[in-house]
């Protein structure tokens, strides 16, 4: 009996790992402190469209909508995080500014985006930029949380000092296409 439980746990863990690897990354929320710093240092305008690819619980998109009244779209493939994003947006009063789509970020319709936020594993960021960069309009900013993008020149880097130990990268690379 114990052996079967161990086998099932290993199997479920392997499925979760594979899902995480091929979907872009696990659900790991950006800290509230880092979001506050992002809203202070990013200069967004209300007429811009902010796309969050791999939007998780929607906190980044909701924070940008609250701070700058930008309209945005979040793409999330994790069903639990997707439902959380809908609830979070409604609770924070931004459902008129943001939409969330239960879809793969590699199928995101980004042609209207002014800003694209990526909080993904390094291999997914590289794959996204290589395969989707040509779909972005000239002047579109790419915000990469914790992952530098080879071949693009940074126009801004936002670093946050964290007291104590943190697993989060606490750095945002800003690029322009």
C-alpha positions as a Python dict, from the first residue, in 0.01 Angstrom:
ca = {
    (1, 'X'): (0, 0, 0),
    (2, 'X'): (274, 247, 94),
    (3, 'X'): (458, 164, -227),
    (4, 'X'): (152, 260, -434),
    (5, 'X'): (120, 590, -251),
    (6, 'X'): (486, 666, -320),
    (7, 'X'): (449, 572, -688),
    (8, 'X'): (140, 792, -725),
    (9, 'X'): (315, 1085, -552),
    (10, 'X'): (617, 1049, -780),
    (11, 'X'): (390, 1030, -1085),
    (12, 'X'): (189, 1339, -984),
    (13, 'X'): (510, 1528, -906),
    (14, 'X'): (654, 1436, -1246),
    (15, 'X'): (336, 1554, -1420),
    (16, 'X'): (344, 1881, -1228),
    (17, 'X'): (712, 1932, -1316),
    (18, 'X'): (647, 1863, -1686),
    (19, 'X'): (344, 2094, -1689),
    (20, 'X'): (549, 2367, -1521),
    (21, 'X'): (842, 2322, -1757),
    (22, 'X'): (636, 2332, -2077),
    (23, 'X'): (392, 2601, -1966),
    (24, 'X'): (654, 2866, -1890),
    (25, 'X'): (695, 2839, -1516),
    (26, 'X'): (533, 2761, -1185),
    (27, 'X'): (293, 2996, -1013),
    (28, 'X'): (521, 3226, -814),
    (29, 'X'): (369, 3564, -728),
    (30, 'X'): (564, 3889, -743),
    (31, 'X'): (602, 4045, -398),
    (32, 'X'): (385, 4340, -299),
    (33, 'X'): (697, 4543, -217),
    (34, 'X'): (837, 4486, -564),
    (35, 'X'): (502, 4579, -722),
    (36, 'X'): (503, 4907, -530),
    (37, 'X'): (852, 4980, -659),
    (38, 'X'): (751, 4889, -1015),
    (39, 'X'): (462, 5134, -1004),
    (40, 'X'): (697, 5407, -881),
    (41, 'X'): (966, 5352, -1143),
    (42, 'X'): (775, 5246, -1453),
    (43, 'X'): (626, 5535, -1643),
    (44, 'X'): (307, 5407, -1801),
    (45, 'X'): (26, 5611, -1951),
    (46, 'X'): (-345, 5543, -1934),
    (47, 'X'): (-374, 5497, -2311),
    (48, 'X'): (-128, 5206, -2310),
    (49, 'X'): (-210, 4836, -2325),
    (50, 'X'): (-29, 4616, -2072),
    (51, 'X'): (-10, 4242, -2142),
    (52, 'X'): (91, 4001, -1867),
    (53, 'X'): (194, 3668, -2016),
    (54, 'X'): (180, 3400, -1752),
    (55, 'X'): (-28, 3633, -1535),
    (56, 'X'): (-69, 3399, -1237),
    (57, 'X'): (-314, 3547, -987),
    (58, 'X'): (-324, 3876, -1182),
    (59, 'X'): (-155, 4093, -919),
    (60, 'X'): (86, 4261, -1164),
    (61, 'X'): (-185, 4348, -1414),
    (62, 'X'): (-422, 4465, -1141),
    (63, 'X'): (-147, 4680, -983),
    (64, 'X'): (-67, 4846, -1318),
    (65, 'X'): (-437, 4910, -1385),
    (66, 'X'): (-481, 5063, -1038),
    (67, 'X'): (-168, 5278, -1060),
    (68, 'X'): (-189, 5398, -1421),
    (69, 'X'): (-544, 5315, -1543),
    (70, 'X'): (-389, 5112, -1826),
    (71, 'X'): (-600, 4857, -2004),
    (72, 'X'): (-455, 4512, -2000),
    (73, 'X'): (-485, 4147, -2080),
    (74, 'X'): (-348, 3859, -1877),
    (75, 'X'): (-286, 3512, -2019),
    (76, 'X'): (-272, 3221, -1778),
    (77, 'X'): (-284, 2845, -1834),
    (78, 'X'): (-298, 2735, -1469),
    (79, 'X'): (-671, 2699, -1392),
    (80, 'X'): (-638, 2778, -1020),
    (81, 'X'): (-430, 3092, -1082),
    (82, 'X'): (-670, 3195, -1361),
    (83, 'X'): (-972, 3183, -1127),
    (84, 'X'): (-773, 3371, -861),
    (85, 'X'): (-696, 3644, -1115),
    (86, 'X'): (-1065, 3691, -1195),
    (87, 'X'): (-1152, 3716, -826),
    (88, 'X'): (-857, 3947, -749),
    (89, 'X'): (-948, 4182, -1034),
    (90, 'X'): (-1309, 4204, -925),
    (91, 'X'): (-1215, 4256, -558),
    (92, 'X'): (-965, 4534, -645),
    (93, 'X'): (-1215, 4707, -876),
    (94, 'X'): (-1017, 4674, -1199),
    (95, 'X'): (-1243, 4439, -1396),
    (96, 'X'): (-1334, 4731, -1627),
    (97, 'X'): (-967, 4780, -1716),
    (98, 'X'): (-836, 4425, -1737),
    (99, 'X'): (-931, 4095, -1894),
    (100, 'X'): (-792, 3752, -1821),
    (101, 'X'): (-778, 3474, -2075),
    (102, 'X'): (-737, 3108, -1996),
    (103, 'X'): (-489, 3046, -2274),
    (104, 'X'): (-128, 2965, -2350),
    (105, 'X'): (97, 3272, -2359),
    (106, 'X'): (249, 3156, -2688),
    (107, 'X'): (-94, 3204, -2848),
    (108, 'X'): (-144, 3552, -2703),
    (109, 'X'): (-264, 3820, -2943),
    (110, 'X'): (4, 4080, -2859),
    (111, 'X'): (-18, 4301, -3168),
    (112, 'X'): (-196, 4575, -2969),
    (113, 'X'): (41, 4563, -2671),
    (114, 'X'): (252, 4861, -2566),
    (115, 'X'): (403, 4673, -2273),
    (116, 'X'): (455, 4296, -2232),
    (117, 'X'): (540, 4157, -1887),
    (118, 'X'): (714, 3817, -1865),
    (119, 'X'): (754, 3635, -1534),
    (120, 'X'): (869, 3301, -1669),
    (121, 'X'): (1151, 3050, -1647),
    (122, 'X'): (1462, 3150, -1848),
    (123, 'X'): (1405, 2895, -2125),
    (124, 'X'): (1046, 3017, -2171),
    (125, 'X'): (1155, 3383, -2190),
    (126, 'X'): (1414, 3296, -2457),
    (127, 'X'): (1162, 3088, -2651),
    (128, 'X'): (895, 3358, -2630),
    (129, 'X'): (1126, 3637, -2748),
    (130, 'X'): (1270, 3426, -3031),
    (131, 'X'): (933, 3308, -3157),
    (132, 'X'): (710, 3610, -3088),
    (133, 'X'): (924, 3926, -3107),
    (134, 'X'): (829, 3990, -3470),
    (135, 'X'): (460, 4009, -3367),
    (136, 'X'): (528, 4304, -3135),
    (137, 'X'): (495, 4659, -3267),
    (138, 'X'): (807, 4876, -3282),
    (139, 'X'): (837, 5065, -2954),
    (140, 'X'): (672, 4791, -2747),
    (141, 'X'): (844, 4748, -2411),
    (142, 'X'): (924, 4401, -2279),
    (143, 'X'): (950, 4372, -1901),
    (144, 'X'): (1133, 4058, -1794),
    (145, 'X'): (1119, 3973, -1425),
    (146, 'X'): (1452, 3827, -1317),
    (147, 'X'): (1565, 3704, -1660),
    (148, 'X'): (1793, 3910, -1886),
    (149, 'X'): (1720, 3874, -2257),
    (150, 'X'): (2019, 3817, -2483),
    (151, 'X'): (2018, 4017, -2806),
    (152, 'X'): (1814, 4306, -2667),
    (153, 'X'): (1951, 4621, -2505),
    (154, 'X'): (1814, 4720, -2166),
    (155, 'X'): (1659, 5066, -2147),
    (156, 'X'): (1596, 5041, -1773),
    (157, 'X'): (1674, 4804, -1485),
    (158, 'X'): (1470, 4814, -1166),
    (159, 'X'): (1644, 4656, -868),
    (160, 'X'): (1498, 4611, -526),
    (161, 'X'): (1695, 4561, -211),
    (162, 'X'): (1537, 4303, 11),
    (163, 'X'): (1618, 4268, 377),
    (164, 'X'): (1693, 3911, 474),
    (165, 'X'): (1680, 3607, 249),
    (166, 'X'): (1472, 3602, -67),
    (167, 'X'): (1435, 3345, -344),
    (168, 'X'): (1279, 3605, -573),
    (169, 'X'): (1506, 3769, -831),
    (170, 'X'): (1394, 4123, -732),
    (171, 'X'): (1514, 4269, -1061),
    (172, 'X'): (1316, 4380, -1363),
    (173, 'X'): (1482, 4422, -1703),
    (174, 'X'): (1308, 4664, -1939),
    (175, 'X'): (1368, 4641, -2314),
    (176, 'X'): (1220, 4814, -2616),
    (177, 'X'): (1153, 4641, -2947),
}
